[in-house]
Amino acid sequence: MNKPILAIETSDLICGACIYFSKENFFSAKVAAKHSHSEMLFKVIDSVITTANIKKPDINAIAVSEGPGSFTGLRIGMSAAKGLAFGLAIPIIPVPTFEALALQAASLFEDEEIVIANKVNTEEVYFAKFHVKMNNYIFTEELKIRQSSELALLEKSHKKFGNAFGKPLTSSPEPEFVAQWAVDFGENTKTNDIDNLEPFYLKNFIIKEKKNVK
């Protein structure tokens, strides 16, 4: 039996995990509930490990969705990946969240322009545009932060993913596509230097201090 990888997805609402052997052989589970990641992630991981009928030492590497996305969700996912990788002495493969979602879109559409836009705050969105074709994708507009008001200018023909839209197709990748990206493209990003591994936030978050008014 080829050793599988464990994939973790916590960049948005979904708290998910997957034991992935191949595109045809994987075991995935997820929970979609606000603020559930810290409570549910290890339960979901244990569930897919049990369903796959393996033990933790059987895992070859850990793929983790690195962002951009929810500040708290990304930190929970990355911390879990680091803890497991350290204990099992295996590498981590950080997976760009939007590219895993683009790979998922490429499995759904034959030849389409795809837009992904997830909220940063009330005024800004993480934004990227892809062209998907033949089960792959290319950037047509690189990942950046744009103003939410600019989304109204998008062509109606674009397939829209992300929580910045009223009824998005989805706002985060399924765990199996985090795993698939790691297998297909992640060899060069695989690392054992887990101490210095951090989520990719794209935007610097500033903590504002409250001033005491006397």
NUVORO-512200 format. One record per atom (N, C-alpha, C): x, y, z. Coordinates in nm, 2 decimals, always signed. Layout:
N
TORGU      x      y      z
TORGU      X      Y      Z
...
***
This chain:
214
TORGU      x      y      z
TORGU  +0.08  -0.12  +0.00
TORGU  +0.00  +0.00  +0.00
TORGU  +0.09  +0.12  +0.00
TORGU  +0.06  +0.22  -0.09
TORGU  +0.13  +0.34  -0.09
TORGU  +0.09  +0.43  +0.03
TORGU  +0.19  +0.50  +0.08
TORGU  +0.15  +0.58  +0.20
TORGU  +0.07  +0.70  +0.16
TORGU  -0.04  +0.73  +0.23
TORGU  -0.12  +0.84  +0.19
TORGU  -0.07  +0.97  +0.25
TORGU  -0.13  +1.08  +0.21
TORGU  -0.11  +1.21  +0.28
TORGU  -0.23  +1.25  +0.35
TORGU  -0.22  +1.33  +0.46
TORGU  -0.33  +1.39  +0.53
TORGU  -0.34  +1.53  +0.48
TORGU  -0.46  +1.57  +0.44
TORGU  -0.49  +1.71  +0.40
TORGU  -0.58  +1.78  +0.50
TORGU  -0.55  +1.90  +0.53
TORGU  -0.63  +1.98  +0.63
TORGU  -0.68  +2.11  +0.56
TORGU  -0.80  +2.14  +0.57
TORGU  -0.86  +2.26  +0.52
TORGU  -0.94  +2.34  +0.63
TORGU  -0.89  +2.46  +0.66
TORGU  -0.96  +2.54  +0.76
TORGU  -0.96  +2.69  +0.73
TORGU  -0.95  +2.72  +0.60
TORGU  -0.93  +2.86  +0.56
TORGU  -1.06  +2.94  +0.57
TORGU  -1.18  +2.88  +0.58
TORGU  -1.30  +2.95  +0.58
TORGU  -1.40  +2.87  +0.67
TORGU  -1.52  +2.86  +0.63
TORGU  -1.63  +2.80  +0.72
TORGU  -1.60  +2.65  +0.73
TORGU  -1.56  +2.59  +0.63
TORGU  -1.54  +2.44  +0.63
TORGU  -1.42  +2.40  +0.72
TORGU  -1.44  +2.31  +0.81
TORGU  -1.33  +2.24  +0.88
TORGU  -1.32  +2.10  +0.83
TORGU  -1.22  +2.07  +0.75
TORGU  -1.22  +1.95  +0.68
TORGU  -1.08  +1.88  +0.68
TORGU  -1.08  +1.75  +0.65
TORGU  -0.96  +1.67  +0.65
TORGU  -0.98  +1.56  +0.55
TORGU  -0.87  +1.51  +0.50
TORGU  -0.88  +1.40  +0.39
TORGU  -0.76  +1.31  +0.41
TORGU  -0.78  +1.18  +0.40
TORGU  -0.67  +1.09  +0.38
TORGU  -0.67  +1.05  +0.23
TORGU  -0.56  +1.08  +0.17
TORGU  -0.55  +1.08  +0.02
TORGU  -0.45  +0.99  -0.03
TORGU  -0.49  +0.88  -0.10
TORGU  -0.40  +0.79  -0.17
TORGU  -0.38  +0.83  -0.32
TORGU  -0.50  +0.87  -0.38
TORGU  -0.50  +0.91  -0.52
TORGU  -0.63  +0.98  -0.55
TORGU  -0.65  +1.02  -0.68
TORGU  -0.77  +1.09  -0.72
TORGU  -0.89  +0.99  -0.71
TORGU  -0.86  +0.86  -0.72
TORGU  -0.97  +0.76  -0.72
TORGU  -0.98  +0.70  -0.58
TORGU  -0.89  +0.73  -0.49
TORGU  -0.89  +0.66  -0.36
TORGU  -0.86  +0.76  -0.25
TORGU  -0.96  +0.81  -0.19
TORGU  -0.94  +0.91  -0.08
TORGU  -1.06  +0.90  +0.02
TORGU  -1.04  +0.95  +0.14
TORGU  -1.14  +0.95  +0.24
TORGU  -1.15  +1.09  +0.30
TORGU  -1.26  +1.16  +0.28
TORGU  -1.27  +1.30  +0.32
TORGU  -1.39  +1.32  +0.41
TORGU  -1.38  +1.42  +0.50
TORGU  -1.49  +1.45  +0.59
TORGU  -1.48  +1.60  +0.62
TORGU  -1.59  +1.66  +0.65
TORGU  -1.59  +1.81  +0.68
TORGU  -1.70  +1.84  +0.77
TORGU  -1.69  +1.95  +0.84
TORGU  -1.79  +2.01  +0.92
TORGU  -1.80  +2.16  +0.88
TORGU  -1.93  +2.20  +0.86
TORGU  -1.95  +2.34  +0.82
TORGU  -2.03  +2.41  +0.93
TORGU  -1.95  +2.48  +1.02
TORGU  -2.02  +2.55  +1.13
TORGU  -1.92  +2.66  +1.17
TORGU  -1.98  +2.77  +1.20
TORGU  -1.89  +2.89  +1.24
TORGU  -1.82  +2.85  +1.38
TORGU  -1.70  +2.90  +1.38
TORGU  -1.62  +2.89  +1.51
TORGU  -1.61  +2.74  +1.56
TORGU  -1.60  +2.65  +1.47
TORGU  -1.60  +2.51  +1.51
TORGU  -1.46  +2.45  +1.49
TORGU  -1.37  +2.52  +1.43
TORGU  -1.24  +2.46  +1.39
TORGU  -1.16  +2.40  +1.51
TORGU  -1.15  +2.48  +1.61
TORGU  -1.06  +2.44  +1.73
TORGU  -1.12  +2.32  +1.80
TORGU  -1.25  +2.31  +1.80
TORGU  -1.32  +2.20  +1.87
TORGU  -1.33  +2.08  +1.78
TORGU  -1.34  +2.09  +1.65
TORGU  -1.38  +1.98  +1.56
TORGU  -1.26  +1.93  +1.48
TORGU  -1.16  +2.00  +1.46
TORGU  -1.06  +1.96  +1.36
TORGU  -1.00  +1.82  +1.39
TORGU  -0.95  +1.80  +1.51
TORGU  -0.89  +1.67  +1.54
TORGU  -1.00  +1.56  +1.54
TORGU  -1.12  +1.59  +1.57
TORGU  -1.22  +1.49  +1.56
TORGU  -1.24  +1.45  +1.41
TORGU  -1.24  +1.55  +1.32
TORGU  -1.25  +1.52  +1.18
TORGU  -1.13  +1.44  +1.13
TORGU  -1.01  +1.48  +1.17
TORGU  -0.89  +1.41  +1.13
TORGU  -0.90  +1.26  +1.18
TORGU  -0.93  +1.24  +1.31
TORGU  -0.94  +1.10  +1.36
TORGU  -1.05  +1.02  +1.28
TORGU  -1.16  +1.09  +1.24
TORGU  -1.26  +1.02  +1.17
TORGU  -1.21  +0.97  +1.03
TORGU  -1.14  +1.05  +0.96
TORGU  -1.09  +1.01  +0.82
TORGU  -0.98  +0.90  +0.84
TORGU  -0.90  +0.91  +0.94
TORGU  -0.80  +0.81  +0.97
TORGU  -0.86  +0.67  +1.00
TORGU  -0.97  +0.68  +1.08
TORGU  -1.04  +0.55  +1.11
TORGU  -1.11  +0.50  +0.99
TORGU  -1.18  +0.58  +0.91
TORGU  -1.25  +0.54  +0.79
TORGU  -1.15  +0.48  +0.69
TORGU  -1.04  +0.54  +0.68
TORGU  -0.94  +0.49  +0.58
TORGU  -0.87  +0.36  +0.63
TORGU  -0.89  +0.32  +0.76
TORGU  -0.84  +0.20  +0.81
TORGU  -0.68  +0.20  +0.81
TORGU  -0.63  +0.32  +0.86
TORGU  -0.48  +0.33  +0.87
TORGU  -0.45  +0.38  +1.01
TORGU  -0.32  +0.39  +1.04
TORGU  -0.28  +0.45  +1.17
TORGU  -0.20  +0.58  +1.13
TORGU  -0.19  +0.67  +1.23
TORGU  -0.12  +0.79  +1.20
TORGU  +0.02  +0.77  +1.15
TORGU  +0.10  +0.67  +1.20
TORGU  +0.24  +0.65  +1.14
TORGU  +0.24  +0.61  +0.99
TORGU  +0.12  +0.57  +0.94
TORGU  +0.11  +0.54  +0.80
TORGU  +0.11  +0.66  +0.71
TORGU  +0.09  +0.78  +0.76
TORGU  +0.08  +0.90  +0.69
TORGU  +0.22  +0.95  +0.64
TORGU  +0.23  +0.98  +0.51
TORGU  +0.36  +1.02  +0.45
TORGU  +0.39  +1.17  +0.46
TORGU  +0.29  +1.25  +0.46
TORGU  +0.31  +1.40  +0.47
TORGU  +0.18  +1.46  +0.50
TORGU  +0.18  +1.59  +0.54
TORGU  +0.06  +1.66  +0.57
TORGU  +0.05  +1.78  +0.48
TORGU  -0.06  +1.79  +0.40
TORGU  -0.09  +1.91  +0.32
TORGU  -0.19  +2.00  +0.40
TORGU  -0.15  +2.12  +0.41
TORGU  -0.24  +2.21  +0.48
TORGU  -0.27  +2.34  +0.40
TORGU  -0.39  +2.38  +0.39
TORGU  -0.43  +2.50  +0.32
TORGU  -0.37  +2.62  +0.39
TORGU  -0.29  +2.70  +0.32
TORGU  -0.21  +2.80  +0.39
TORGU  -0.27  +2.94  +0.38
TORGU  -0.37  +2.96  +0.30
TORGU  -0.43  +3.09  +0.29
TORGU  -0.42  +3.15  +0.15
TORGU  -0.47  +3.27  +0.13
TORGU  -0.53  +3.35  +0.23
TORGU  -0.67  +3.30  +0.27
TORGU  -0.72  +3.36  +0.39
TORGU  -0.84  +3.32  +0.44
TORGU  -0.86  +3.37  +0.58
TORGU  -0.94  +3.30  +0.66
TORGU  -0.97  +3.34  +0.80
TORGU  -0.85  +3.33  +0.88
TORGU  -0.82  +3.44  +0.95
TORGU  -0.70  +3.45  +1.03
TORGU  -0.69  +3.34  +1.13
TORGU  -0.80  +3.32  +1.21
TORGU  -0.81  +3.22  +1.31
TORGU  -0.81  +3.08  +1.25
TORGU  -0.89  +3.06  +1.15
TORGU  -0.90  +2.93  +1.09
TORGU  -0.76  +2.88  +1.04
TORGU  -0.69  +2.97  +0.97
TORGU  -0.56  +2.93  +0.91
TORGU  -0.46  +2.90  +1.02
TORGU  -0.46  +2.97  +1.13
TORGU  -0.37  +2.94  +1.24
TORGU  -0.40  +2.81  +1.31
TORGU  -0.53  +2.78  +1.32
TORGU  -0.57  +2.65  +1.38
TORGU  -0.52  +2.53  +1.29
TORGU  -0.55  +2.55  +1.16
TORGU  -0.51  +2.44  +1.07
TORGU  -0.36  +2.42  +1.06
TORGU  -0.28  +2.53  +1.06
TORGU  -0.14  +2.53  +1.05
TORGU  -0.08  +2.47  +1.18
TORGU  -0.14  +2.51  +1.30
TORGU  -0.09  +2.46  +1.43
TORGU  -0.11  +2.31  +1.44
TORGU  -0.23  +2.26  +1.39
TORGU  -0.25  +2.12  +1.40
TORGU  -0.16  +2.04  +1.31
TORGU  -0.13  +2.10  +1.19
TORGU  -0.04  +2.03  +1.09
TORGU  +0.10  +2.03  +1.15
TORGU  +0.14  +2.13  +1.22
TORGU  +0.28  +2.14  +1.28
TORGU  +0.29  +2.03  +1.39
TORGU  +0.19  +2.03  +1.47
TORGU  +0.19  +1.93  +1.58
TORGU  +0.20  +1.79  +1.54
TORGU  +0.12  +1.76  +1.44
TORGU  +0.12  +1.62  +1.38
TORGU  +0.25  +1.59  +1.31
TORGU  +0.30  +1.68  +1.23
TORGU  +0.42  +1.66  +1.16
TORGU  +0.54  +1.64  +1.25
TORGU  +0.54  +1.72  +1.36
TORGU  +0.65  +1.70  +1.45
TORGU  +0.65  +1.57  +1.52
TORGU  +0.53  +1.53  +1.56
TORGU  +0.51  +1.40  +1.63
TORGU  +0.54  +1.28  +1.54
TORGU  +0.51  +1.29  +1.41
TORGU  +0.53  +1.18  +1.32
TORGU  +0.66  +1.19  +1.24
TORGU  +0.73  +1.30  +1.26
TORGU  +0.86  +1.33  +1.19
TORGU  +0.84  +1.32  +1.04
TORGU  +0.73  +1.39  +0.99
TORGU  +0.70  +1.39  +0.84
TORGU  +0.70  +1.54  +0.80
TORGU  +0.71  +1.56  +0.67
TORGU  +0.71  +1.70  +0.62
TORGU  +0.57  +1.75  +0.60
TORGU  +0.56  +1.89  +0.59
TORGU  +0.44  +1.96  +0.56
TORGU  +0.44  +2.01  +0.42
TORGU  +0.33  +2.01  +0.35
TORGU  +0.32  +2.07  +0.22
TORGU  +0.22  +2.19  +0.23
TORGU  +0.26  +2.31  +0.24
TORGU  +0.17  +2.43  +0.24
TORGU  +0.10  +2.44  +0.10
TORGU  -0.03  +2.45  +0.10
TORGU  -0.10  +2.46  -0.02
TORGU  -0.17  +2.59  -0.04
TORGU  -0.15  +2.67  -0.15
TORGU  -0.22  +2.80  -0.17
TORGU  -0.37  +2.77  -0.18
TORGU  -0.44  +2.83  -0.09
TORGU  -0.59  +2.80  -0.09
TORGU  -0.66  +2.83  -0.22
TORGU  -0.63  +2.94  -0.28
TORGU  -0.70  +2.98  -0.40
TORGU  -0.67  +2.89  -0.52
TORGU  -0.54  +2.84  -0.52
TORGU  -0.50  +2.75  -0.62
TORGU  -0.57  +2.61  -0.61
TORGU  -0.58  +2.57  -0.48
TORGU  -0.66  +2.44  -0.46
TORGU  -0.80  +2.45  -0.50
TORGU  -0.86  +2.57  -0.48
TORGU  -1.00  +2.60  -0.52
TORGU  -1.01  +2.60  -0.67
TORGU  -0.91  +2.66  -0.74
TORGU  -0.90  +2.67  -0.88
TORGU  -0.89  +2.53  -0.94
TORGU  -0.81  +2.44  -0.88
TORGU  -0.80  +2.30  -0.92
TORGU  -0.93  +2.23  -0.91
TORGU  -1.01  +2.26  -0.80
TORGU  -1.14  +2.20  -0.78
TORGU  -1.23  +2.25  -0.90
TORGU  -1.23  +2.38  -0.93
TORGU  -1.31  +2.44  -1.04
TORGU  -1.28  +2.37  -1.17
TORGU  -1.15  +2.34  -1.19
TORGU  -1.10  +2.28  -1.31
TORGU  -1.16  +2.14  -1.33
TORGU  -1.20  +2.08  -1.22
TORGU  -1.26  +1.94  -1.23
TORGU  -1.41  +1.95  -1.26
TORGU  -1.47  +2.07  -1.25
TORGU  -1.61  +2.09  -1.27
TORGU  -1.65  +2.15  -1.41
TORGU  -1.55  +2.23  -1.46
TORGU  -1.58  +2.30  -1.59
TORGU  -1.48  +2.27  -1.69
TORGU  -1.53  +2.27  -1.82
TORGU  -1.44  +2.23  -1.93
TORGU  -1.35  +2.34  -1.97
TORGU  -1.41  +2.46  -1.99
TORGU  -1.33  +2.57  -2.04
TORGU  -1.40  +2.70  -2.00
TORGU  -1.36  +2.76  -1.88
TORGU  -1.43  +2.87  -1.82
TORGU  -1.33  +2.97  -1.76
TORGU  -1.38  +3.09  -1.75
TORGU  -1.31  +3.19  -1.67
TORGU  -1.37  +3.19  -1.52
TORGU  -1.28  +3.17  -1.43
TORGU  -1.32  +3.16  -1.29
TORGU  -1.27  +3.28  -1.21
TORGU  -1.36  +3.33  -1.13
TORGU  -1.32  +3.44  -1.03
TORGU  -1.34  +3.38  -0.89
TORGU  -1.24  +3.41  -0.81
TORGU  -1.25  +3.38  -0.66
TORGU  -1.24  +3.50  -0.58
TORGU  -1.33  +3.53  -0.50
TORGU  -1.33  +3.65  -0.41
TORGU  -1.38  +3.62  -0.28
TORGU  -1.29  +3.63  -0.18
TORGU  -1.33  +3.61  -0.04
TORGU  -1.31  +3.73  +0.04
TORGU  -1.40  +3.76  +0.14
TORGU  -1.39  +3.88  +0.21
TORGU  -1.27  +3.89  +0.30
TORGU  -1.21  +4.01  +0.30
TORGU  -1.10  +4.05  +0.39
TORGU  -1.17  +4.12  +0.51
TORGU  -1.25  +4.22  +0.47
TORGU  -1.33  +4.30  +0.57
TORGU  -1.45  +4.35  +0.49
TORGU  -1.52  +4.45  +0.54
TORGU  -1.64  +4.50  +0.47
TORGU  -1.61  +4.57  +0.34
TORGU  -1.48  +4.62  +0.32
TORGU  -1.45  +4.70  +0.21
TORGU  -1.35  +4.63  +0.11
TORGU  -1.29  +4.52  +0.15
TORGU  -1.19  +4.46  +0.07
TORGU  -1.21  +4.31  +0.05
TORGU  -1.16  +4.25  -0.06
TORGU  -1.17  +4.11  -0.08
TORGU  -1.03  +4.06  -0.13
TORGU  -1.00  +3.93  -0.10
TORGU  -0.90  +3.86  -0.17
TORGU  -0.95  +3.82  -0.30
TORGU  -0.87  +3.85  -0.41
TORGU  -0.93  +3.83  -0.54
TORGU  -0.83  +3.76  -0.63
TORGU  -0.87  +3.67  -0.72
TORGU  -0.79  +3.61  -0.82
TORGU  -0.88  +3.57  -0.93
TORGU  -0.82  +3.56  -1.05
TORGU  -0.90  +3.52  -1.17
TORGU  -0.82  +3.41  -1.24
TORGU  -0.88  +3.30  -1.28
TORGU  -0.82  +3.19  -1.34
TORGU  -0.89  +3.15  -1.47
TORGU  -0.82  +3.09  -1.56
TORGU  -0.89  +3.02  -1.67
TORGU  -0.87  +2.87  -1.65
TORGU  -0.97  +2.79  -1.64
TORGU  -0.96  +2.65  -1.62
TORGU  -0.99  +2.58  -1.75
TORGU  -0.91  +2.48  -1.78
TORGU  -0.93  +2.40  -1.90
TORGU  -0.85  +2.27  -1.89
TORGU  -0.91  +2.16  -1.93
TORGU  -0.84  +2.03  -1.93
TORGU  -0.79  +1.99  -1.79
TORGU  -0.87  +2.01  -1.69
TORGU  -0.84  +1.97  -1.55
TORGU  -0.72  +2.04  -1.50
TORGU  -0.69  +2.16  -1.55
TORGU  -0.59  +2.25  -1.50
TORGU  -0.63  +2.39  -1.50
TORGU  -0.54  +2.48  -1.46
TORGU  -0.58  +2.62  -1.45
TORGU  -0.45  +2.71  -1.47
TORGU  -0.48  +2.83  -1.52
TORGU  -0.37  +2.93  -1.52
TORGU  -0.43  +3.06  -1.47
TORGU  -0.34  +3.14  -1.40
TORGU  -0.38  +3.27  -1.36
TORGU  -0.41  +3.36  -1.48
TORGU  -0.52  +3.44  -1.48
TORGU  -0.53  +3.55  -1.57
TORGU  -0.53  +3.68  -1.50
TORGU  -0.54  +3.68  -1.37
TORGU  -0.52  +3.79  -1.28
TORGU  -0.47  +3.74  -1.15
TORGU  -0.35  +3.78  -1.11
TORGU  -0.28  +3.72  -1.00
TORGU  -0.36  +3.76  -0.87
TORGU  -0.34  +3.68  -0.77
TORGU  -0.40  +3.70  -0.63
TORGU  -0.36  +3.84  -0.58
TORGU  -0.46  +3.91  -0.54
TORGU  -0.44  +4.04  -0.48
TORGU  -0.55  +4.08  -0.39
TORGU  -0.54  +4.20  -0.33
TORGU  -0.66  +4.25  -0.25
TORGU  -0.72  +4.36  -0.34
TORGU  -0.85  +4.35  -0.36
TORGU  -0.92  +4.45  -0.43
TORGU  -1.04  +4.51  -0.35
TORGU  -1.09  +4.62  -0.39
TORGU  -1.21  +4.68  -0.32
TORGU  -1.33  +4.60  -0.35
TORGU  -1.42  +4.58  -0.26
TORGU  -1.54  +4.50  -0.28
TORGU  -1.63  +4.56  -0.38
TORGU  -1.63  +4.70  -0.39
TORGU  -1.71  +4.77  -0.49
TORGU  -1.68  +4.73  -0.63
TORGU  -1.56  +4.68  -0.66
TORGU  -1.51  +4.65  -0.79
TORGU  -1.58  +4.52  -0.85
TORGU  -1.63  +4.44  -0.76
TORGU  -1.69  +4.31  -0.80
TORGU  -1.81  +4.33  -0.89
TORGU  -1.88  +4.45  -0.88
TORGU  -1.99  +4.47  -0.96
TORGU  -1.95  +4.48  -1.11
TORGU  -1.83  +4.51  -1.14
TORGU  -1.78  +4.53  -1.28
TORGU  -1.74  +4.40  -1.35
TORGU  -1.75  +4.29  -1.27
TORGU  -1.71  +4.16  -1.33
TORGU  -1.82  +4.12  -1.44
TORGU  -1.77  +4.05  -1.54
TORGU  -1.86  +4.00  -1.64
TORGU  -1.95  +3.89  -1.59
TORGU  -2.07  +3.89  -1.63
TORGU  -2.17  +3.79  -1.58
TORGU  -2.13  +3.65  -1.62
TORGU  -2.05  +3.64  -1.73
TORGU  -2.02  +3.51  -1.77
TORGU  -1.92  +3.43  -1.68
TORGU  -1.85  +3.51  -1.59
TORGU  -1.75  +3.45  -1.51
TORGU  -1.82  +3.35  -1.40
TORGU  -1.76  +3.24  -1.38
TORGU  -1.81  +3.15  -1.27
TORGU  -1.75  +3.20  -1.14
TORGU  -1.83  +3.22  -1.04
TORGU  -1.79  +3.30  -0.92
TORGU  -1.78  +3.20  -0.80
TORGU  -1.67  +3.20  -0.74
TORGU  -1.64  +3.13  -0.62
TORGU  -1.61  +3.23  -0.51
TORGU  -1.65  +3.21  -0.38
TORGU  -1.61  +3.29  -0.28
TORGU  -1.72  +3.36  -0.20
TORGU  -1.69  +3.39  -0.07
TORGU  -1.80  +3.44  +0.02
TORGU  -1.82  +3.59  +0.00
TORGU  -1.76  +3.65  -0.10
TORGU  -1.78  +3.79  -0.13
TORGU  -1.91  +3.80  -0.22
TORGU  -1.95  +3.69  -0.28
TORGU  -2.07  +3.69  -0.36
TORGU  -2.19  +3.64  -0.29
TORGU  -2.31  +3.68  -0.33
TORGU  -2.43  +3.65  -0.26
TORGU  -2.46  +3.50  -0.26
TORGU  -2.44  +3.43  -0.37
TORGU  -2.46  +3.28  -0.38
TORGU  -2.34  +3.22  -0.45
TORGU  -2.23  +3.21  -0.38
TORGU  -2.11  +3.15  -0.44
TORGU  -2.12  +3.00  -0.46
TORGU  -2.05  +2.95  -0.56
TORGU  -2.04  +2.80  -0.57
TORGU  -1.98  +2.74  -0.45
TORGU  -1.87  +2.79  -0.40
TORGU  -1.81  +2.76  -0.27
TORGU  -1.71  +2.86  -0.24
TORGU  -1.67  +2.87  -0.12
TORGU  -1.57  +2.97  -0.08
TORGU  -1.44  +2.91  -0.04
TORGU  -1.43  +2.78  -0.03
TORGU  -1.30  +2.72  +0.01
TORGU  -1.29  +2.58  -0.05
TORGU  -1.17  +2.53  -0.08
TORGU  -1.16  +2.40  -0.15
TORGU  -1.20  +2.28  -0.06
TORGU  -1.25  +2.18  -0.12
TORGU  -1.27  +2.05  -0.05
TORGU  -1.13  +2.00  -0.01
TORGU  -1.13  +1.93  +0.10
TORGU  -1.00  +1.88  +0.15
TORGU  -0.92  +1.79  +0.05
TORGU  -1.00  +1.72  -0.03
TORGU  -0.93  +1.63  -0.13
TORGU  -0.86  +1.71  -0.24
TORGU  -0.90  +1.83  -0.26
TORGU  -0.83  +1.91  -0.36
TORGU  -0.71  +1.98  -0.30
TORGU  -0.71  +2.01  -0.17
TORGU  -0.59  +2.05  -0.10
TORGU  -0.48  +1.94  -0.12
TORGU  -0.53  +1.81  -0.10
TORGU  -0.44  +1.70  -0.11
TORGU  -0.39  +1.68  -0.26
TORGU  -0.48  +1.70  -0.35
TORGU  -0.45  +1.68  -0.49
TORGU  -0.35  +1.78  -0.54
TORGU  -0.36  +1.91  -0.49
TORGU  -0.27  +2.01  -0.53
TORGU  -0.13  +1.97  -0.47
TORGU  -0.13  +1.93  -0.35
TORGU  +0.00  +1.89  -0.29
TORGU  +0.07  +1.78  -0.37
TORGU  -0.01  +1.68  -0.41
TORGU  +0.05  +1.57  -0.49
TORGU  +0.10  +1.62  -0.63
TORGU  +0.02  +1.70  -0.70
TORGU  +0.05  +1.74  -0.83
TORGU  +0.15  +1.85  -0.84
TORGU  +0.15  +1.94  -0.74
TORGU  +0.24  +2.06  -0.75
TORGU  +0.33  +2.09  -0.63
TORGU  +0.31  +2.01  -0.53
TORGU  +0.37  +2.05  -0.40
TORGU  +0.51  +2.00  -0.37
TORGU  +0.57  +1.93  -0.46
TORGU  +0.70  +1.87  -0.43
TORGU  +0.80  +1.98  -0.39
TORGU  +0.80  +2.09  -0.46
TORGU  +0.90  +2.20  -0.43
TORGU  +0.86  +2.28  -0.31
TORGU  +0.74  +2.27  -0.26
TORGU  +0.71  +2.34  -0.14
TORGU  +0.71  +2.26  -0.01
TORGU  +0.74  +2.13  -0.03
TORGU  +0.74  +2.04  +0.09
TORGU  +0.86  +2.08  +0.18
TORGU  +0.83  +2.08  +0.31
TORGU  +0.93  +2.13  +0.40
TORGU  +0.93  +2.05  +0.54
TORGU  +1.05  +2.04  +0.59
TORGU  +1.06  +1.98  +0.73
TORGU  +1.09  +2.09  +0.83
TORGU  +1.10  +2.22  +0.78
TORGU  +1.13  +2.33  +0.86
TORGU  +1.00  +2.39  +0.92
TORGU  +0.94  +2.31  +1.00
TORGU  +0.80  +2.35  +1.05
TORGU  +0.80  +2.47  +1.14
TORGU  +0.91  +2.49  +1.21
TORGU  +0.92  +2.60  +1.31
TORGU  +0.89  +2.74  +1.24
TORGU  +0.94  +2.75  +1.12
TORGU  +0.93  +2.88  +1.05
TORGU  +0.81  +2.89  +0.95
TORGU  +0.73  +2.79  +0.95
TORGU  +0.62  +2.78  +0.86
TORGU  +0.50  +2.86  +0.92
TORGU  +0.45  +2.95  +0.84
TORGU  +0.33  +3.04  +0.88
TORGU  +0.23  +3.04  +0.78
TORGU  +0.10  +3.07  +0.81
TORGU  +0.00  +3.09  +0.71
TORGU  +0.03  +3.21  +0.62
TORGU  -0.03  +3.21  +0.50
TORGU  -0.01  +3.31  +0.41
TORGU  -0.14  +3.40  +0.42
TORGU  -0.12  +3.52  +0.48
TORGU  -0.24  +3.61  +0.51
TORGU  -0.26  +3.71  +0.40
TORGU  -0.16  +3.74  +0.32
TORGU  -0.16  +3.84  +0.21
TORGU  -0.17  +3.98  +0.26
TORGU  -0.25  +4.00  +0.37
TORGU  -0.27  +4.13  +0.43
TORGU  -0.22  +4.13  +0.57
TORGU  -0.15  +4.23  +0.61
TORGU  -0.10  +4.24  +0.75
TORGU  -0.22  +4.28  +0.84
TORGU  -0.24  +4.21  +0.94
TORGU  -0.35  +4.24  +1.03
TORGU  -0.29  +4.32  +1.15
TORGU  -0.36  +4.43  +1.17
TORGU  -0.32  +4.52  +1.28
TORGU  -0.42  +4.52  +1.39
TORGU  -0.36  +4.49  +1.51
TORGU  -0.45  +4.48  +1.63
TORGU  -0.46  +4.63  +1.69
TORGU  -0.57  +4.68  +1.70
TORGU  -0.59  +4.81  +1.75
TORGU  -0.61  +4.81  +1.90
TORGU  -0.54  +4.90  +1.96
TORGU  -0.55  +4.91  +2.11
TORGU  -0.66  +5.00  +2.15
TORGU  -0.73  +4.97  +2.25
TORGU  -0.84  +5.06  +2.30
TORGU  -0.77  +5.16  +2.39
TORGU  -0.81  +5.29  +2.37
TORGU  -0.76  +5.39  +2.45
TORGU  -0.86  +5.42  +2.56
TORGU  -0.80  +5.43  +2.68
TORGU  -0.89  +5.46  +2.80
TORGU  -0.91  +5.61  +2.80
TORGU  -1.04  +5.64  +2.79
TORGU  -1.08  +5.79  +2.79
TORGU  -1.12  +5.82  +2.93
TORGU  -1.05  +5.92  +2.99
TORGU  -1.08  +5.96  +3.13
TORGU  -1.17  +6.08  +3.13
***
